[in-house]
Amino acid sequence: MAVDATQPYDDSNIFARILRGELPSKKVYEDEHVLAFHDINPLAPTHILVIPKGAYVSWDDFSEKASDAEIAAFVRASGRIAREAGLVESGYRVLANTGPNSGQEVPHLHLHVFAGRPLGPMLAR
């Protein structure tokens, strides 16, 4: 079910529960502002989710309300995760879905980092 990214943050979403330690995750990276972990239903050989620890529904919400420190940490962590996973040379894709037309399923901002095989075109023509 797609998420309406204009709705208020729902602190019962799966990523909020992972952040509170109520659900397990296979962590890849964590710092003061960011958590990254392997997707439980990967769509590529490497499929890592990168989330801010703050309560942000979407990229739009995050870019408007997050502190400069949170934004910098999120962007820097995304690149660091790709480098440390050895994805840079062969290539990787970073994707953030926002709202119902994008197919956003969890109402917490998250980046998908896909790699490990040729990923094809961004969108079907």
Summary of the structure (lengths in Angstrom):
residues: 125
radius of gyration: 14.1
end to end distance: 23.3
largest distance: 40.8
contacts: 338
relative contact order: 0.25
helix: 26%
strand: 20%
